[in-house]
Amino acid sequence: MLSVEGDDVTIGIVNPDGSRAEMSGNGTRIAAAWLMSRTGSAEARVHVGPRIVDVRRTADGLYESELGPLEVGEPEIVDGVELIPVSVGNPHAVVVGDPSLIAEVGPRLEAHPRFPGRTNVQVVRVERRGEVTARVWERGVGETAASGTSAVAVAAATHRDGEVVVDFPGGDLRVRLAGGRAWLTGPAEPLDELPGLRAGGGTDR
């Protein structure tokens, strides 16, 4: 689902297994970049579920998204695994440890009864202040090369504030944390076409 009005675009996100996602850091950035390529503006607003994500194109050609408020819970143990629950508009379970364990830890936690709607899972190693390495198990998808909201989740779970570079197998994303909110910066390649979009705005379905 996609609709356009001026500098605003409304999107819906569907996982490969058919489930709906409340939020996507990379998806909102791509949608904003696509809209900017058509309006000529350096700013866009992406409406996804109850959130509005403000996105701007930076001087170096990247895209910075304000993803909104974060909720970082206290560490807890689920199925023998210590994790930190984080909400970035969608649920995350952040495990501090060896990222190579993602294929074992990810599916165990994704569908655990502790998370009735399932959860995204990350295993993260802190390299130094402001730099972490992570791998991601996305809810309804499996392991993916990178994830925008996962970048925010691991940054918030390990740092709480400041600038953090998150190194994924698919590349780096930059996160800025301040006052319980998050900004995500990364690249985007605008698409020539998006399914269902009519010339002049609106959707066919």
C-alpha positions in Angstrom: 0.0 0.0 0.0 1.3 3.4 -0.9 -0.2 6.9 -1.4 1.4 10.3 -2.0 0.3 13.8 -1.2 2.9 16.6 -1.7 6.0 15.8 0.4 4.1 13.1 2.4 4.0 9.4 1.5 2.0 6.8 3.4 3.3 3.2 3.2 2.3 -0.3 4.4 5.0 -2.9 5.0 4.5 -6.6 4.4 7.0 -9.3 5.4 7.8 -12.2 3.0 5.7 -14.5 5.2 2.6 -12.2 4.7 2.7 -10.7 8.2 2.5 -6.9 8.6 5.4 -4.9 10.0 4.7 -1.8 12.1 7.9 -0.1 11.1 10.9 -0.3 8.9 13.9 2.0 9.2 15.3 1.1 5.8 11.9 1.0 4.1 10.9 4.4 5.2 14.2 5.8 4.1 13.8 4.2 0.6 10.3 5.5 0.3 11.4 9.0 1.2 14.3 8.9 -1.2 11.9 7.8 -4.0 9.5 10.7 -3.2 12.3 13.3 -3.1 13.6 12.1 -6.5 10.2 13.1 -7.9 9.5 16.3 -6.0 13.0 17.7 -6.1 12.7 18.4 -2.3 15.4 17.5 0.2 12.8 16.5 2.8 9.9 14.1 3.0 7.5 12.7 5.6 6.7 9.0 5.7 3.5 7.9 7.4 3.8 4.3 8.6 1.2 3.0 11.1 0.8 5.5 13.8 4.2 7.1 13.2 5.4 9.9 11.0 9.1 9.7 10.1 10.7 12.9 9.0 13.5 12.3 6.4 16.0 14.7 5.0 18.7 14.3 2.4 22.2 15.3 3.8 24.9 17.2 2.0 26.8 14.0 1.3 23.8 12.3 -0.4 22.7 10.2 2.5 19.3 10.2 4.2 18.7 11.0 7.8 15.4 9.8 9.4 14.0 10.8 12.7 12.4 7.5 13.8 10.8 8.9 16.9 10.7 7.8 20.6 12.4 4.7 21.9 11.6 2.4 24.8 14.5 0.5 26.3 13.6 -2.1 28.9 15.6 -3.7 31.7 17.7 -6.8 30.9 15.8 -10.1 31.3 16.4 -13.8 30.7 14.2 -15.6 28.2 14.8 -19.3 27.4 18.2 -19.0 29.1 19.3 -16.0 27.0 19.9 -12.6 28.5 18.4 -9.8 26.4 17.3 -6.2 26.4 13.8 -5.5 25.0 13.6 -2.4 22.9 10.7 -0.8 21.0 11.4 1.4 18.0 7.7 1.3 17.0 8.3 -2.4 16.5 9.7 -5.0 19.0 13.3 -6.0 19.3 15.2 -8.4 21.6 18.9 -7.3 21.7 21.4 -9.9 22.9 25.0 -8.8 23.7 27.4 -11.5 22.6 28.9 -13.1 19.5 27.0 -12.1 16.4 27.8 -15.5 14.8 25.2 -17.0 17.2 22.3 -15.3 15.4 21.1 -18.4 13.5 20.7 -20.2 16.8 19.4 -17.4 19.0 17.2 -15.6 16.5 14.6 -18.3 15.8 14.4 -19.3 19.5 13.5 -15.8 20.6 11.5 -14.7 17.6 8.6 -17.0 18.4 9.0 -17.4 22.2 5.8 -16.9 24.2 7.4 -13.9 25.9 6.7 -12.1 22.6 3.1 -12.8 21.6 3.4 -10.9 18.4 6.9 -12.3 17.7 10.0 -10.1 17.8 13.0 -9.0 15.8 16.3 -10.3 17.3 19.8 -8.9 17.2 23.1 -10.2 18.6 25.6 -7.4 19.0 29.2 -7.1 20.0 30.5 -3.7 21.3 33.8 -3.0 19.6 34.4 0.4 21.3 32.4 3.4 22.4 30.4 4.5 19.4 31.0 1.3 17.3 29.2 -2.1 17.4 29.0 -5.1 15.1 25.6 -6.9 14.8 23.6 -9.5 13.0 19.9 -9.5 12.6 17.1 -12.1 12.7 14.0 -10.3 11.4 10.5 -11.3 12.4 8.8 -13.0 9.6 11.9 -12.9 7.4 14.9 -14.7 9.0 18.4 -13.4 8.9 18.9 -10.3 6.9 22.0 -8.4 5.9 20.9 -5.1 7.6 18.0 -3.5 9.3 17.3 0.2 10.1 15.2 -0.3 13.2 17.6 -3.0 14.4 20.5 -0.6 14.1 18.6 1.8 16.4 17.7 -1.0 18.8 21.3 -2.2 19.2 22.6 1.3 19.5 20.0 2.2 22.2 20.6 -1.1 24.1 24.3 -0.6 24.3 24.8 3.2 24.4 21.6 5.0 25.4 22.8 8.3 23.9 25.4 9.7 21.4 26.6 8.7 18.0 26.9 5.0 17.1 28.1 3.3 13.9 26.4 -0.1 13.5 28.3 -2.6 11.3 26.1 -5.1 9.6 27.1 -7.7 7.0 25.2 -5.6 4.5 27.0 -2.3 5.4 27.2 0.4 8.1 24.3 2.5 9.4 24.8 5.6 11.7 22.5 6.2 14.6 22.2 9.3 16.8 20.5 9.0 20.1 19.3 12.0 22.2 16.5 12.6 24.7 14.9 9.2 24.2 14.7 9.6 20.4 16.6 8.2 17.5 17.9 9.5 14.1 19.1 6.9 11.5 21.4 7.8 8.6 22.2 5.7 5.6 22.1 5.4 1.8 19.1 4.8 -0.4 18.8 4.0 -4.1 15.5 5.5 -5.4 13.3 3.1 -7.4 12.0 4.1 -10.8 8.6 2.5 -10.1 6.6 1.3 -7.1 3.8 -1.2 -7.5 0.3 0.3 -7.5 1.3 4.0 -7.9 -0.6 6.0 -10.4 0.8 9.1 -12.1 -0.4 12.1 -10.1 -0.5 10.3 -6.8 -2.7 7.8 -5.1 -2.8 4.0 -5.4 -4.7 1.5 -7.5 -5.4 -0.6 -4.5 
